[in-house]
């Protein structure tokens, strides 16, 4: 354990694939993960990938062989992940931000490496607009045969929600979906809207053969619209703007 901690502390100087400043929480999760990896035995098909260097600082985890989650990546990270895990599609949960250097660098890196990139405006504080989640579920459906990486800034809240969506869309059960919110890689508060949302989705899609269609129907429903309007402060402003008040 001491030797592994020494490797991590020195990683910023020794390996270009780790940017330990991506997010302090991702780094702490990686340290904690080393402890858990030594004692934890898996009883779930959703097994965290506790990586040794060079990518421990990315808060990387495997959901299944077609889906990985992480913190913000750079070109070196993407090259490594494509080589090791055959990543073909990157789903960015921080939205489209052409004015931001991190976004432009990632898009250019994906183009250089032949990786498809798509961006979605997820929020860690509030549920997103229905069309955001519908677009994300559609992307999962369109890329179901490719290996995907989903990421936000730290690989925690937004990546947890997107991973839980993936689990439900691909036939997983409620317990497996909640695992993504509760895993060592996550920092989802017990008061977060995400837990209630996952429960509501499960009630809607359970028993449906075509999960992706069912999830898109849920996000198009009045039930979700009421959920969004009740919890997202922007929804009230949108209603006021639409009504002209």
N, C-alpha and C positions, 0 to 999 in steps of 0.2 A: 504493500500500500504506500509506504513512504517513498519508494523508488518511483511509483507511478505519479505521485504528487509532484516529485521533483521534475519529472518529464514534462508535466503540464505547465509548471511554472516557467520552465525554460523554453516552452514551445514557441512563444512569440519571437524569440531570437533565432530559433533553429529551423523553423519550417514555415514557408510562405503560404501554406495552405490554411493556416489558422490565423484568423484575425480576432485576437482575444478581446478586442474592443467592440465586437458586434453587439454584444449585450451582456452585462454582468450576470444576469440571471441564467443565460445559457451556459456560462462558465461554471457557475455554482452547481447547475444541474449535472454537468459533466463530472465534477468532483464527486458529487453525491452518488452518481451512477456507478463510479468505480467501487464504492462500498457495497451497493446493492448487488452488483454483478457477482461479487464473491459469494453471496449467500442465497440469492434468489433462485428458485427453481420455477420454471414456467409451467403454468397450468392453463394457459390461454393461447389461442393461435396468434394473438397479437403480441409479439415478443419484442421489447425494446432492443435496438441494436446499440449496445454500449461499446462504442468504438474506442480503440486505443488511438493514439496520435497517428496521423496528423489531423484528424477532423473531429476530435472530441469537443472542441469549442463551438461546433455547429449545432449542438443539441440535436444530433441526428438520431432518428428512430425509424425502424421498419414497421409498417402496418401489415403489409404482405409483400409478396415478390413483385408486385406491380405498383406499389405505392410507398413512398418514403416522405418523411416530414423533417423540416430543419429550420434553423434560423437563416438570416440573410446570407447569401452566397456571393462569392466573387468568381472571377474567371478560373483561377487555380482550383477552387473548390469544385466548380462545375466540371472541369476537365477530369479531375480525380473521380468524381461521382459517376460520370459517364463511363469512364474506363472500368470502374469496379462494379457498378450496379446497372450499367447500360441505360442510364437515364436518357429518355428521349423527349420528355415534355416537362416543362416547368410551369407551375401554376402559382403566380405571385398574388398574395393576398393583401398587399399594401396598396393596390390600385395602380392606375397609370399615372406616372408623374414625370413627363418628359423634361420638366424644369429641374429635376433633381439628378445630381451626378450618379447616385447609386443606381437609379433606374436605367439611365442611359448606358452605364457600364454593363449592367446585367443583360440588357437587350442586345448590345453589341457582342457580348461574350457568347450568348446563345446562338446568334447568327453565325459567328465564327466557328462554333463547335457543331453546328447542324442540329441544334436543339430548338424545339418549338416552345415559345413562351406566350402565355396568356395572363392577363392581370384582372383582378377582381377586388372591389373595394369592400373588404370585410372590416368589421369593427370589433374591438375587444370589449367595448363598453355597452354598445347597443345593437339590436338586431338590424341587419341591413335591409335595403329595399327588396321587395320580392324579385325584381328583375335581376338583381345581383346574384342571388342564390340560384335562380333558374338558369342563368348563364353558366354558373359553376357546375351545376348538375349536368347540363348539356355538354360541357367540356369533358366531364368524366365519362359520359356516354360515348362521345366521339373519339376519345382516346383510351378506350377500355383495353385495347390490345397493346398499348405502349406502357413502358415503365415511367412512372410519374414521380416528380418531386414537388411537394407543396411547401411553401415557406411564407413566413411573415418576417418580422424584425428579429424576434428572439426565439421563435420556434415554440411558443407557449400557447397563449390563449387562442389566437386566430387559427393557428395550425391545428390546435386541438379540435376546434369546431369543424374545420374543413375535413379533418381525418374522420371524425365521427359521422359526418355526412357521407363520406366515402364508404364507411363500414355499412351503414344502413342501405345505401344505394346498391351495394354489391351483395346484399342478402344476409348481412350479419344481424345479430340480435341486439337487443337493448343493452345487455351487459357488456358486450364487446364494444359497442359505441361509447358507453360511459367510461370504459377503460381508457379511451383516448383523452377524456377530460381529467382523469384521475392519475394518469401515469406519472412517473418521475420526471418526464419531460414537460409536464404541464404545470401551469400556475393558475388554474381556473378556480376562482373563489366559489365557495359553496352558495354564495348569494348571487352568483352570475346568472344572467338570463339564459345562458347556454344550456344549463341542465334542464330547465323547464322546456326549452325549445326541443331538445332531443327527445324528451318524454312525449311531447305533443306530436312530433313527427312519427314516432314509433306507434302511437295509437292510431294514426292515420294510415300508415303503410303496412302494418302488421297483417299478414295473410295475403297481401297482394303479390302476384307473381312478377309483375314488371315494376320493380322498385323505383327505377329512375322516373318513369312516367308518373307513378304515384307521388313521388316527392315534388315533381314539378306541379302537379295538381294541388298539393298541399300549399306550396308557396304562392299559388295563384288564387287560393281560397280566401273567403271572407274571414275565416278563422285566423289565418296568418296575418291578414291585413289589420285586424283588430289588435293582434299581438304586437305588431310593428308600431302601430299608432299609439298604443298605450305606453310603450317603453322607449321609443326613440323620440327625443325632443324635436328633431328636425321634421318629423311627420306633422306636428302641429303647425309649424311654419309653412309647410307645403300646402296644407289644407287652407290656411289663411290666404296664401298667395293665389291659390286656385279659385277661391270664393270671391277674391277681390276686396276682402275686408281689411 
